[in-house]
Amino acid sequence: MMDIHPDLMIWTIISFILLLMILKKLAWGPILNALDEREMGIKDSIKSAADAQAAANRTLEEYKTQMAEAQAEAQSIVAKSRQDAERIRDDLISKSKADAQTLIDKAAKQIDLERQEAIHQIRAEIATMVVDAASKVIGRALNEDDHKKLILETLDRGSNPN
């Protein structure tokens, strides 16, 4: 079946060793260099990814800090706006109260003036009515001499107020 041929075996071993040496010199070195370069590339990529991850984490922290500051500022603005609105409301209320009091005071003065004017008019009418009534009474009850004397006394009192 199978025969062993020693010289074929020797030549096969020699061919195999020569092939290994040629492969080692021509192929094994470039293959190992390519694997080393690939390993270095992968390590560099991993390092770059780690650096990018760290930079992203720093950026995320900065963003979170900025967001917190922005929220605090927004809350401050809202609180200040509320205070301003309260102050404006209070100012408007006090101004409205002052305006209302001014209107009430003006109305009271107007009412007082109109009351005094009405009293003056009533007095003038009463005086006119009394003078008319007195002249009717005096004209009938006094004779002509008394009437002249009364007129002269009134004229003297009007020109001499003392």
Secondary structure as GFF3:
##gff-version 3
##sequence-region A 1 162
A	DSSP	alpha_helix	6	22	.	.	.	ID=ss1
A	DSSP	pi_helix	23	28	.	.	.	ID=ss2
A	DSSP	alpha_helix	29	141	.	.	.	ID=ss3
A	DSSP	alpha_helix	144	159	.	.	.	ID=ss4
###
